[in-house]
Amino acid sequence: MDWSIYTLVDPVFFETPARSAAAEHLVPPRFAPLPDGWRHRAARVWDMYQPELPGAADQGWKIHVSATYDNAERVLEIVAEHCLRARVPFKHLRSRSLLNAMNSKYAPRPAGGKFIAVYPRDEAEFAHCARELDERLAGSDGPYILTDCRWGEGPVHFRYGAFRERWCWTDDGALVLALTDADGRLVPDRRRPAFTLPEGVPVPDVLRPHIERRTAPSGDFGYRVKEALHFSNAGGVYAAVRRDDGSPVVLKEARPHTGRDGAGLDATARLAHEKHVLDRLADVPGVPRAYELFDFGGHSMLAMEHLDGIPLQRWMVRHHPLVNWSACTPEGLRDYAGRAEALHAEVAALVRRVHAEGIVFGDLHPGNVLVAEDAFGPGAEVATGRPAAPGTEGPPDEAAASDVAAPKVRLVDFEMAFPASEDTRPTLGYPGFAARRKTGPAVDEHALAVLRLWLFLPLVTSLGICPENGARLAAVAARRFGLPEDFTTTVAAALAEAPEARPQQAGERPQQAEHPGGQADPPGPPKRSTVPPPVAALPDVPLDTAPVDWAAVRASMARALHTSATPDRDDRLFPGDPRQFNEAPGGFAHGAAGVLWALSVAGGEREPVYEDWLLRAARADHVRPGFHDGAHGVAHVLDHLGHHAAAHELIDRVRPGVEEMTDVSLYGGLAGVGLNLLHLAGGDPGHAWLKEARELAARAVGALDDGRPHGIDRARGEPGTHGGLLHGWSGVGLFLLRMYEATGEDAYVRHAVRAVHRDLDLCVARKEGVLHVDGGFRSLPYLETGSVGIGLVADLLADHADDARVTEALPALALAARSPLTVESQLFNGRAGLLAAAHTLRGHLPVAAGPEGGQAIAGPEGEQAAVDPVAEHLGSLHWHALAHHGHVAFPGHSGLRLSMDLATGTAGVLTALSYVTDGGPPPLPFLHRAGHPPPAADHGLPAADRRRFPCEQSVGGDTA
């Protein structure tokens, strides 16, 4: 999932880029109005035009045409005119802003560059279309489409693939777009960012010259690439060796017409600019030297000096005492604070050395800072001084020359740098680090202040949606680490920006601005308003002042959910993670179903308008039948709210999809569907759904027996594993355990134990005495993928099975619920999930003598006592909380935008708080203990905490 293209439209919530098309909808002139004999259909980001002709193909050789922001309208007019005359179906992106998004630096690489798709009926028509379009579009610019082969030298490309949307399951449980093979079977339509020929598809002679040219060697290349360090739609970054002398280098690639920024510059222009900047900074230690800028295969390449060091993110993870608990002592916190401040001082000195050369770095963030391997480690001698105030630093003196010659920190990626004399700022920036309204060197000074805060509390991406939150986070960091009194004021002052004037919104009363002399603006047309922004740092109910009124907090969160609702929209009811636009309409994890379930079990609230919306969503086509991502989750909530007939009809309708399913997980596979069927069977031993659940259980046991990874033991296309509750074998174990409870058959318990063992095989032991799931480049404690999810199932399993391995693992799984530094607040992969797990598993936590004779949770090997992780998570929840129109709300993925969904946002935090602070049900279905009924729809807040909302309906004087 690429989140960045979902931040282009709305500054508060993730939003589909399709919403940007309304203001500048592209319509081919020859199709306004629609010609006779043609049909038009809008599908997400596409406008599709189909002639009314029989015999449309399902797949074949198709044409993709790329374009730039500047020539898009002309290219569309030419292609549409040809398709109208030849009566060939086509589709195009609905706006230039969508094209800009699909050509952007972080657009999905398989989709990058695709502006128009043309669907010829056969090879002869394909050849005619390709030749004519290539001729008519000669000289038109457009990026190379990575999935395709280019026809000629222009923007026309081709590949073999599906013409309409069909789906199939892979062996590892992924549901992917499909085409038909020679035997008539649906197989994956591979859309990798490299041109490939599907197996068994003959290549027409007309295509061979183009394919041979595409696959031929590009010529002599003076470098041997060792590994790819980074990929984006705009190009890659590679570690390489120069062939003539064996010197290590870094190669940076730029693809033409991609990554267009706000100034209209593409990636190649920025790479040439970076070469110019690096040449100007050639004498600055800690800045890589640029060797050569050259063209290779139509792409720009910059060879530059390879600088030793580790990324600052990795340094922080190695040393931060809230990540490495053995250092989480008063002494360890003080030691880290000194080392972090010294490191920051080095970064600040290097940035200001760059300023002295007349250059603003423009893109300072942890990913662009390298730290020497042996620098700033525990026990290292560090300077106690902090960075000088802006403008007070002078040139380095001779005594410091030796330090400057061997810098401990280095800066990389200068493509956004600009002359310090220019009153400007970069048009691209890293979330949270980019200043909104500062220019010149102040851009870097702002980022330096954010970096200083990040070293202690790396939650700063939320500053992108709420800049004022920086002062509050700085105060938290100062208290936690015992930082000097001026830390908070210094950071807050450096982050302060002038208030942003916004256009007055409907219903807002404009505030008159006062002139220095005290006179108000004279009457006249409405001025730009300075009304409060929709996102602020301080909600209406404080979470950081003891004692916290948790009932009032939960009520405020419910108000935030209601305030964000958009029942007039068809594509989503509540704003959440971008995955809601790609999964089931109204799905459980990211859509309306999960939010309505949360409001019901945590607030006892019913809203007919919302339920009508979910009923409409249930009638839509559901590609995915699973629980968290598909139809079964929607059906579960409809049944929970009393819409039994609609729920049952939906389950019947998606049964064929369940029969084809290869995913075994609780999230979107057999385990989730089976658990839902067991739940709806209601303990009736003769229920037909219990029989279906038996069949699914047999398939799940077969998956356990066959020895294949099923996308769990190794992640799909990634180096890590997916052990845990929602994507791992533990979810399968939970399903099999519930089968035992429903049938009394002991074999299901034995299989459930095997499933949990298989997840335990995916765990790694950390020095803190905890087990985490091996996630590849990191270890994971979380609910969705991680060890506490395993712990929840192991805890339930221990009630029925006396298994030594499960019993021995439980304390280490439970201790993983502590994890004091958690960047996300969310339920699935963040603090809310750890909070709920700590509450459930606290009986398995090792206990030691705590402060003042009380009890606390033992630390590693019992040698240190730590606070109760439930209290610790509750006490740290305010780190993440923001206000949406005054009400308590939480950010979604990486803090880039607010989210209201169950998996990543406010609804999930609400269910966790209800569970821990109000005795509510577990925060996800199917986690209740045997003998405890699943949640009813009337569990709620105390009557005094209920609120009436604008869209509530009253019947006979009572709120319906």
ZAMARGU-4260 file (C-alpha; in steps of 0.2 Angstrom, whole numbers, plus 5000, padded with zeros to 4 digits):
<rodrens>
0) 5000/5000/5000 | 5007/5017/4995 | 4999/5030/5008 | 5006/5045/5000 | 4994/5047/4986
5) 4980/5046/4998 | 4986/5062/5007 | 4985/5073/4991 | 4967/5078/4993 | 4962/5080/5011
10) 4974/5088/5024 | 4965/5079/5038 | 4960/5062/5032 | 4966/5049/5020 | 4956/5051/5004
15) 4955/5042/4987 | 4964/5052/4974 | 4948/5050/4963 | 4940/5064/4974 | 4952/5076/4966
20) 4944/5073/4949 | 4928/5083/4952 | 4936/5100/4950 | 4945/5097/4934 | 4936/5081/4926
25) 4944/5077/4909 | 4932/5073/4895 | 4938/5069/4878 | 4930/5083/4866 | 4923/5069/4854
30) 4914/5061/4869 | 4905/5076/4876 | 4891/5072/4873 | 4893/5053/4872 | 4892/5047/4854
35) 4878/5036/4849 | 4883/5017/4851 | 4894/5020/4866 | 4893/5017/4884 | 4902/5026/4898
40) 4906/5020/4915 | 4915/5028/4930 | 4926/5016/4940 | 4936/5023/4954 | 4950/5034/4946
45) 4945/5029/4928 | 4932/5034/4915 | 4928/5019/4904 | 4921/5020/4886 | 4914/5005/4877
50) 4907/5003/4860 | 4891/4993/4859 | 4899/4979/4849 | 4897/4960/4852 | 4913/4949/4856
55) 4923/4960/4868 | 4938/4951/4873 | 4942/4946/4891 | 4961/4948/4889 | 4975/4950/4876
60) 4988/4963/4870 | 4983/4980/4877 | 4990/4997/4874 | 4995/5009/4888 | 4999/5027/4884
65) 5008/5038/4896 | 5008/5057/4897 | 5013/5072/4907 | 5003/5085/4917 | 5006/5097/4903
70) 5002/5087/4888 | 4988/5076/4895 | 4973/5084/4887 | 4981/5084/4870 | 4986/5065/4872
75) 4969/5061/4877 | 4961/5070/4863 | 4972/5061/4850 | 4969/5043/4858 | 4950/5046/4860
80) 4948/5052/4843 | 4957/5036/4836 | 4947/5025/4847 | 4931/5033/4842 | 4935/5031/4824
85) 4941/5013/4826 | 4927/5008/4839 | 4940/5002/4851 | 4936/5002/4870 | 4947/5013/4881
90) 4949/5021/4898 | 4958/5035/4905 | 4962/5043/4922 | 4949/5056/4926 | 4959/5071/4929
95) 4977/5079/4927 | 4979/5079/4946 | 4976/5060/4946 | 4989/5058/4932 | 5001/5069/4943
100) 4998/5057/4957 | 5001/5041/4946 | 5017/5049/4940 | 5023/5055/4957 | 5038/5049/4966
105) 5029/5037/4978 | 5015/5031/4966 | 5014/5012/4965 | 5027/5007/4953 | 5016/4994/4943
110) 5003/5008/4940 | 5015/5022/4937 | 5014/5032/4921 | 4998/5023/4915 | 4986/5037/4909
115) 4976/5028/4895 | 4973/5010/4892 | 4966/5004/4875 | 4959/4986/4873 | 4960/4980/4855
120) 4949/4965/4850 | 4963/4955/4842 | 4981/4955/4836 | 4977/4964/4820 | 4968/4978/4828
125) 4981/4979/4841 | 4995/4982/4828 | 4984/4995/4819 | 4981/5004/4835 | 4999/5004/4840
130) 5006/5010/4824 | 4993/5024/4822 | 4995/5030/4840 | 5014/5029/4839 | 5013/5040/4823
135) 5001/5053/4829 | 5009/5054/4846 | 5027/5056/4840 | 5036/5069/4850 | 5024/5068/4865
140) 5032/5066/4882 | 5027/5053/4894 | 5036/5042/4907 | 5041/5024/4904 | 5028/5012/4910
145) 5038/4999/4920 | 5026/4984/4918 | 5026/4986/4899 | 5037/4986/4883 | 5038/5003/4874
150) 5032/5003/4856 | 5045/5014/4846 | 5051/5030/4855 | 5035/5038/4861 | 5023/5036/4875
155) 5014/5020/4868 | 5017/5004/4878 | 5010/4987/4878 | 5009/4971/4888 | 4998/4955/4888
160) 4985/4955/4902 | 4967/4955/4908 | 4954/4967/4900 | 4942/4966/4914 | 4943/4963/4932
165) 4944/4945/4937 | 4952/4937/4953 | 4960/4921/4958 | 4969/4915/4974 | 4987/4911/4974
170) 4995/4896/4984 | 5000/4908/4998 | 4983/4915/5001 | 4983/4931/4991 | 4968/4936/4981
175) 4975/4944/4965 | 4969/4950/4948 | 4969/4936/4936 | 4969/4930/4917 | 4965/4914/4909
180) 4979/4902/4905 | 4980/4890/4890 | 4970/4877/4900 | 4956/4889/4904 | 4961/4891/4922
185) 4962/4908/4931 | 4980/4912/4935 | 4988/4928/4942 | 4990/4942/4930 | 5007/4947/4936
190) 5009/4966/4937 | 5027/4968/4943 | 5037/4983/4939 | 5047/4974/4925 | 5041/4968/4908
195) 5037/4950/4908 | 5029/4938/4895 | 5015/4927/4902 | 5019/4908/4901 | 5012/4900/4886
200) 5007/4916/4877 | 5013/4917/4859 | 5022/4933/4854 | 5016/4941/4837 | 5029/4944/4825
205) 5025/4963/4825 | 5030/4964/4843 | 5047/4955/4842 | 5057/4970/4837 | 5051/4980/4851
210) 5053/4966/4864 | 5070/4962/4858 | 5075/4980/4860 | 5068/4981/4877 | 5077/4965/4883
215) 5094/4969/4874 | 5109/4975/4884 | 5109/4993/4886 | 5128/4995/4883 | 5143/4997/4893
220) 5140/5001/4911 | 5155/5006/4921 | 5148/5000/4938 | 5143/4984/4946 | 5127/4985/4956
225) 5128/4976/4972 | 5111/4979/4980 | 5096/4990/4978 | 5095/5002/4993 | 5078/5010/4989
230) 5065/5010/4975 | 5052/5023/4970 | 5042/5027/4955 | 5055/5040/4951 | 5070/5028/4951
235) 5081/5018/4962 | 5096/5020/4974 | 5109/5007/4972 | 5126/5002/4981 | 5138/4998/4967
240) 5157/4997/4964 | 5166/5006/4950 | 5173/4993/4938 | 5189/5002/4934 | 5196/5004/4951
245) 5184/4994/4963 | 5179/5010/4972 | 5162/5009/4981 | 5149/5021/4975 | 5131/5025/4977
250) 5121/5026/4961 | 5105/5037/4961 | 5093/5035/4946 | 5080/5047/4940 | 5066/5042/4927
255) 5061/5056/4915 | 5043/5064/4918 | 5041/5056/4935 | 5041/5063/4952 | 5035/5080/4947
260) 5035/5093/4961 | 5026/5109/4965 | 5038/5119/4954 | 5035/5107/4939 | 5052/5099/4940
265) 5053/5080/4937 | 5066/5068/4944 | 5079/5070/4931 | 5079/5089/4933 | 5081/5087/4952
270) 5095/5075/4950 | 5104/5087/4939 | 5101/5100/4952 | 5108/5088/4965 | 5124/5086/4955
275) 5126/5105/4955 | 5123/5107/4973 | 5136/5093/4978 | 5149/5100/4967 | 5146/5117/4976
280) 5148/5107/4993 | 5163/5097/4988 | 5174/5103/5002 | 5162/5100/5016 | 5166/5084/5026
285) 5150/5074/5029 | 5143/5078/5012 | 5145/5065/4998 | 5156/5070/4983 | 5147/5069/4966
290) 5158/5059/4953 | 5147/5060/4937 | 5130/5062/4930 | 5126/5052/4915 | 5112/5044/4905
295) 5110/5025/4904 | 5095/5017/4895 | 5086/5033/4895 | 5087/5036/4913 | 5098/5049/4922
300) 5111/5042/4934 | 5122/5051/4947 | 5137/5042/4954 | 5142/5048/4971 | 5154/5044/4985
305) 5148/5030/4996 | 5148/5037/5014 | 5150/5024/5029 | 5138/5024/5043 | 5121/5018/5048
310) 5104/5027/5045 | 5099/5038/5060 | 5083/5027/5062 | 5093/5012/5065 | 5105/5021/5077
315) 5089/5026/5087 | 5082/5009/5088 | 5098/5002/5094 | 5100/5014/5108 | 5083/5022/5113
320) 5080/5016/5131 | 5061/5015/5128 | 5065/5002/5115 | 5079/4993/5124 | 5072/4991/5141
325) 5088/4986/5149 | 5093/5004/5148 | 5077/5011/5154 | 5083/5016/5171 | 5086/5034/5177
330) 5104/5032/5173 | 5101/5025/5156 | 5089/5039/5152 | 5101/5052/5157 | 5115/5043/5147
335) 5104/5042/5131 | 5099/5060/5133 | 5117/5066/5133 | 5122/5055/5118 | 5106/5061/5108
340) 5109/5079/5112 | 5127/5077/5106 | 5122/5068/5091 | 5110/5082/5087 | 5123/5095/5090
345) 5134/5087/5077 | 5120/5086/5064 | 5116/5105/5068 | 5134/5109/5065 | 5135/5100/5048
350) 5119/5108/5042 | 5125/5125/5047 | 5141/5122/5038 | 5131/5119/5023 | 5122/5135/5026
355) 5139/5144/5027 | 5142/5138/5009 | 5126/5147/5004 | 5115/5131/5003 | 5099/5126/5012
360) 5098/5107/5014 | 5079/5107/5012 | 5075/5089/5017 | 5082/5085/5034 | 5074/5070/5042
365) 5081/5054/5050 | 5082/5044/5033 | 5094/5057/5026 | 5106/5057/5041 | 5120/5043/5043
370) 5129/5040/5059 | 5146/5033/5061 | 5145/5015/5068 | 5156/5018/5083 | 5149/5035/5087
375) 5137/5040/5101 | 5136/5023/5109 | 5134/5019/5127 | 5148/5026/5138 | 5154/5036/5124
380) 5162/5053/5128 | 5150/5066/5123 | 5149/5085/5123 | 5136/5092/5135 | 5133/5108/5124
385) 5118/5110/5113 | 5117/5118/5096 | 5120/5136/5095 | 5105/5147/5092 | 5102/5151/5073
390) 5114/5165/5067 | 5126/5164/5082 | 5137/5150/5075 | 5153/5156/5067 | 5166/5147/5056
395) 5174/5132/5063 | 5191/5136/5072 | 5207/5127/5069 | 5205/5117/5085 | 5189/5109/5078
400) 5197/5106/5061 | 5202/5088/5065 | 5184/5084/5071 | 5177/5092/5055 | 5189/5081/5044
405) 5181/5065/5051 | 5163/5069/5055 | 5153/5057/5065 | 5137/5061/5055 | 5134/5063/5036
410) 5120/5070/5026 | 5113/5062/5010 | 5100/5066/4997 | 5102/5084/4992 | 5089/5085/4978
415) 5078/5097/4987 | 5092/5109/4992 | 5092/5127/4986 | 5102/5143/4988 | 5101/5151/5005
420) 5098/5168/4996 | 5081/5162/4989 | 5066/5166/4999 | 5058/5150/4995 | 5055/5132/5002
425) 5055/5115/4995 | 5038/5109/4987 | 5041/5091/4993 | 5045/5086/5011 | 5045/5072/5024
430) 5029/5072/5034 | 5031/5081/5051 | 5048/5088/5047 | 5043/5101/5033 | 5039/5118/5038
435) 5023/5125/5031 | 5026/5143/5030 | 5045/5146/5033 | 5058/5150/5019 | 5077/5150/5017
440) 5088/5143/5031 | 5073/5143/5043 | 5067/5128/5034 | 5082/5118/5040 | 5081/5126/5057
445) 5063/5120/5059 | 5068/5102/5053 | 5083/5102/5066 | 5070/5106/5080 | 5059/5092/5074
450) 5074/5080/5073 | 5079/5085/5091 | 5062/5080/5097 | 5061/5065/5086 | 5077/5058/5095
455) 5067/5056/5111 | 5049/5054/5105 | 5048/5048/5087 | 5029/5053/5085 | 5033/5068/5075
460) 5024/5064/5059 | 5008/5070/5067 | 5015/5087/5066 | 5011/5087/5047 | 4992/5088/5052
465) 4994/5097/5069 | 5010/5108/5070 | 5005/5114/5087 | 5007/5097/5094 | 5026/5099/5094
470) 5026/5109/5110 | 5016/5096/5119 | 5027/5082/5113 | 5042/5092/5118 | 5035/5093/5136
475) 5032/5075/5137 | 5050/5071/5131 | 5057/5083/5144 | 5048/5075/5158 | 5052/5057/5153
480) 5071/5060/5150 | 5074/5074/5163 | 5079/5086/5150 | 5084/5104/5154 | 5070/5116/5158
485) 5074/5126/5141 | 5071/5110/5130 | 5053/5113/5129 | 5053/5131/5126 | 5068/5130/5114
490) 5059/5117/5103 | 5042/5125/5104 | 5050/5142/5099 | 5059/5134/5084 | 5043/5125/5078
495) 5032/5140/5079 | 5024/5146/5063 | 5013/5161/5059 | 4995/5155/5060 | 4988/5149/5043
500) 4974/5159/5036 | 4960/5148/5029 | 4946/5152/5018 | 4930/5154/5029 | 4920/5138/5029
505) 4901/5137/5028 | 4893/5141/5045 | 4909/5149/5052 | 4909/5167/5059 | 4924/5176/5052
510) 4936/5184/5065 | 4941/5202/5061 | 4960/5204/5061 | 4967/5219/5070 | 4980/5231/5063
515) 4995/5236/5073 | 4986/5252/5078 | 4971/5242/5085 | 4959/5246/5072 | 4949/5232/5064
520) 4948/5229/5046 | 4935/5240/5038 | 4918/5232/5032 | 4919/5224/5015 | 4920/5207/5007
525) 4923/5193/5019 | 4942/5191/5024 | 4951/5175/5025 | 4946/5168/5042 | 4957/5163/5056
530) 4945/5150/5064 | 4952/5136/5073 | 4959/5122/5062 | 4949/5105/5062 | 4964/5096/5070
535) 4971/5103/5086 | 4983/5097/5100 | 4971/5098/5115 | 4954/5089/5115 | 4939/5093/5125
540) 4943/5080/5138 | 4961/5079/5145 | 4970/5063/5144 | 4986/5069/5153 | 4979/5075/5169
545) 4976/5063/5183 | 4964/5056/5187 | 4958/5054/5169 | 4939/5053/5167 | 4939/5038/5155
550) 4920/5038/5153 | 4921/5056/5147 | 4936/5052/5135 | 4926/5038/5128 | 4911/5049/5125
555) 4922/5062/5117 | 4929/5049/5105 | 4911/5043/5100 | 4908/5062/5096 | 4923/5062/5085
560) 4917/5047/5076 | 4900/5055/5073 | 4907/5071/5068 | 4917/5063/5054 | 4903/5053/5047
565) 4898/5055/5029 | 4882/5045/5025 | 4880/5054/5009 | 4895/5046/5001 | 4894/5029/4993
570) 4912/5024/4995 | 4915/5026/5013 | 4905/5031/5029 | 4919/5035/5041 | 4936/5041/5036
575) 4950/5028/5039 | 4965/5019/5032 | 4967/5019/5013 | 4964/5001/5012 | 4945/5004/5014
580) 4945/5009/4996 | 4952/4993/4990 | 4943/4980/5002 | 4925/4976/5005 | 4912/4991/5005
585) 4910/4995/5023 | 4923/4981/5029 | 4926/4977/5047 | 4945/4982/5049 | 4944/4998/5039
590) 4926/5002/5035 | 4909/5006/5042 | 4906/4989/5049 | 4920/4990/5062 | 4916/5007/5067
595) 4897/5003/5070 | 4903/4987/5080 | 4914/4998/5091 | 4900/5011/5094 | 4888/4997/5099
600) 4899/4987/5111 | 4908/5002/5118 | 4894/5015/5118 | 4878/5006/5116 | 4874/5018/5102
605) 4863/5015/5087 | 4861/5026/5072 | 4848/5021/5058 | 4856/5032/5045 | 4873/5022/5047
610) 4864/5005/5047 | 4855/5010/5031 | 4872/5014/5024 | 4879/4997/5029 | 4864/4988/5022
615) 4867/4996/5005 | 4885/4991/5006 | 4880/4973/5009 | 4871/4973/4993 | 4886/4978/4983
620) 4897/4965/4974 | 4910/4958/4987 | 4926/4951/4979 | 4933/4946/4996 | 4922/4935/5007
625) 4934/4936/5022 | 4930/4943/5039 | 4941/4958/5042 | 4942/4963/5023 | 4926/4956/5016
630) 4908/4951/5017 | 4908/4940/5032 | 4913/4955/5043 | 4899/4965/5036 | 4887/4951/5039
635) 4893/4949/5057 | 4889/4967/5061 | 4872/4967/5052 | 4868/4951/5063 | 4874/4959/5078
640) 4863/4975/5075 | 4848/4964/5072 | 4848/4964/5053 | 4848/4945/5052 | 4840/4942/5035
645) 4852/4954/5026 | 4867/4945/5035 | 4861/4928/5030 | 4858/4933/5012 | 4876/4940/5011
650) 4884/4925/5018 | 4874/4914/5006 | 4879/4925/4991 | 4898/4924/4995 | 4899/4905/4998
655) 4907/4902/4981 | 4921/4914/4985 | 4924/4904/5002 | 4925/4888/4992 | 4939/4895/4981
660) 4948/4903/4996 | 4966/4898/4999 | 4970/4911/5013 | 4969/4902/5030 | 4970/4918/5041
665) 4958/4926/5053 | 4960/4942/5044 | 4953/4937/5027 | 4953/4918/5026 | 4946/4902/5032
670) 4949/4905/5051 | 4939/4921/5050 | 4925/4914/5040 | 4924/4899/5051 | 4923/4909/5067
675) 4909/4919/5060 | 4899/4904/5055 | 4902/4896/5072 | 4896/4912/5080 | 4880/4913/5070
680) 4876/4895/5072 | 4874/4900/5091 | 4879/4883/5098 | 4865/4874/5088 | 4873/4856/5085
685) 4862/4854/5070 | 4864/4871/5062 | 4870/4870/5043 | 4883/4883/5047 | 4891/4872/5059
690) 4893/4859/5046 | 4901/4872/5034 | 4913/4877/5049 | 4918/4859/5050 | 4923/4859/5032
695) 4933/4874/5034 | 4941/4867/5049 | 4946/4852/5039 | 4954/4863/5026 | 4963/4873/5039
700) 4970/4857/5047 | 4976/4851/5030 | 4985/4868/5028 | 4994/4864/5044 | 4999/4847/5038
705) 5005/4851/5021 | 5021/4860/5026 | 5018/4875/5015 | 5021/4893/5022 | 5003/4899/5016
710) 5010/4917/5016 | 5013/4916/5035 | 5030/4907/5038 | 5037/4919/5025 | 5028/4935/5020
715) 5021/4937/5003 | 5035/4945/4993 | 5044/4951/5009 | 5058/4944/5020 | 5048/4943/5036
720) 5035/4932/5043 | 5016/4935/5047 | 5015/4926/5064 | 5001/4932/5075 | 4982/4933/5078
725) 4976/4940/5062 | 4988/4935/5048 | 4996/4920/5057 | 4993/4902/5063 | 4987/4908/5080
730) 4971/4914/5071 | 4969/4897/5064 | 4972/4890/5082 | 4958/4901/5089 | 4946/4894/5076
735) 4951/4876/5080 | 4949/4880/5098 | 4931/4887/5096 | 4928/4871/5085 | 4932/4861/5100
740) 4921/4871/5112 | 4907/4869/5099 | 4909/4850/5096 | 4918/4843/5111 | 4930/4834/5099
745) 4948/4833/5107 | 4957/4833/5090 | 4953/4851/5088 | 4962/4856/5103 | 4978/4846/5098
750) 4977/4854/5081 | 4975/4871/5089 | 4991/4868/5100 | 5000/4863/5083 | 4995/4880/5076
755) 5001/4890/5090 | 5017/4880/5090 | 5020/4885/5072 | 5018/4903/5076 | 5030/4901/5091
760) 5043/4894/5078 | 5042/4912/5070 | 5047/4921/5086 | 5063/4928/5091 | 5069/4931/5109
765) 5075/4948/5114 | 5087/4953/5128 | 5072/4961/5138 | 5066/4943/5141 | 5051/4945/5128
770) 5046/4935/5112 | 5043/4945/5096 | 5038/4939/5079 | 5052/4939/5066 | 5046/4953/5054
775) 5062/4953/5044 | 5070/4970/5046 | 5061/4972/5063 | 5053/4961/5077 | 5035/4964/5081
780) 5025/4963/5097 | 5008/4968/5090 | 4990/4961/5089 | 4988/4959/5071 | 5006/4953/5067
785) 5016/4950/5082 | 5018/4941/5098 | 5004/4948/5109 | 4992/4941/5097 | 4999/4924/5099
790) 4998/4927/5118 | 4980/4930/5117 | 4976/4913/5109 | 4989/4904/5120 | 4980/4911/5135
795) 4963/4904/5129 | 4971/4888/5124 | 4979/4885/5141 | 4961/4884/5148 | 4959/4867/5139
800) 4977/4861/5135 | 4991/4857/5147 | 5005/4860/5134 | 5022/4864/5141 | 5028/4874/5127
805) 5013/4885/5127 | 5014/4887/5146 | 5033/4892/5146 | 5030/4904/5132 | 5016/4914/5140
810) 5026/4925/5152 | 5037/4931/5137 | 5022/4933/5126 | 5013/4943/5139 | 5029/4954/5143
815) 5029/4959/5125 | 5013/4969/5129 | 5024/4981/5138 | 5034/4989/5123 | 5034/5007/5131
820) 5039/5016/5115 | 5025/5013/5102 | 5024/5025/5087 | 5006/5020/5082 | 4991/5022/5094
825) 4981/5009/5084 | 4973/4993/5089 | 4980/4981/5076 | 4998/4987/5076 | 5000/5000/5090
830) 4997/5005/5108 | 4979/5001/5109 | 4982/4983/5105 | 4996/4981/5117 | 4985/4989/5131
835) 4971/4977/5128 | 4983/4962/5127 | 4992/4968/5143 | 4975/4969/5152 | 4971/4951/5146
840) 4988/4943/5150 | 4993/4952/5166 | 4990/4936/5175 | 5005/4929/5166 | 5017/4943/5169
845) 5031/4940/5181 | 5028/4950/5197 | 5042/4958/5207 | 5042/4970/5222 | 5038/4987/5216
850) 5041/5005/5222 | 5036/5008/5240 | 5032/4990/5244 | 5019/4988/5230 | 5019/4976/5216
855) 5025/4979/5198 | 5029/4969/5183 | 5047/4961/5183 | 5059/4967/5170 | 5072/4956/5161
860) 5076/4940/5172 | 5067/4949/5186 | 5082/4960/5190 | 5072/4977/5188 | 5054/4981/5192
865) 5044/4991/5179 | 5027/4999/5180 | 5011/4989/5177 | 5010/4990/5158 | 4992/4993/5158
870) 4994/5009/5168 | 5010/5013/5157 | 5000/5012/5141 | 4985/5022/5149 | 4997/5035/5155
875) 5005/5036/5138 | 4990/5037/5127 | 4989/5056/5127 | 5006/5056/5117 | 4995/5051/5102
880) 4979/5059/5105 | 4973/5074/5095 | 4957/5084/5094 | 4945/5083/5079 | 4934/5098/5080
885) 4938/5097/5099 | 4934/5079/5101 | 4947/5065/5106 | 4953/5057/5090 | 4969/5047/5085
890) 4980/5047/5069 | 4981/5032/5057 | 4995/5025/5048 | 5012/5034/5053 | 5002/5049/5059
895) 5000/5055/5042 | 4981/5058/5044 | 4968/5055/5057 | 4958/5039/5056 | 4942/5033/5063
900) 4942/5015/5058 | 4944/5000/5070 | 4961/4993/5064 | 4971/5009/5063 | 4961/5023/5071
905) 4949/5030/5084 | 4936/5016/5084 | 4949/5003/5088 | 4956/5014/5103 | 4938/5016/5109
910) 4935/4997/5110 | 4952/4995/5119 | 4948/5008/5132 | 4930/5001/5134 | 4938/4984/5138
915) 4951/4990/5150 | 4942/5005/5159 | 4924/5000/5158 | 4923/4981/5159 | 4917/4980/5141
920) 4920/4965/5129 | 4937/4961/5121 | 4941/4974/5108 | 4939/4961/5093 | 4926/4948/5090
925) 4929/4929/5095 | 4941/4933/5109 | 4929/4931/5124 | 4933/4917/5136 | 4923/4901/5136
930) 4907/4903/5146 | 4907/4922/5143 | 4894/4927/5130 | 4900/4938/5115 | 4895/4956/5116
935) 4877/4961/5114 | 4872/4977/5105 | 4867/4986/5120 | 4883/4987/5130 | 4886/5005/5132
940) 4892/5020/5141 | 4883/5026/5157 | 4868/5036/5154 | 4876/5052/5160 | 4889/5050/5146
945) 4878/5048/5131 | 4877/5062/5119 | 4864/5066/5105 | 4871/5069/5088 | 4865/5079/5073
950) 4860/5063/5063 | 4851/5054/5077 | 4833/5051/5074 | 4820/5051/5087 | 4805/5039/5088
955) 4791/5042/5100 | 4802/5054/5110 | 4816/5041/5112 | 4832/5041/5103 | 4832/5027/5090
</rodrens>
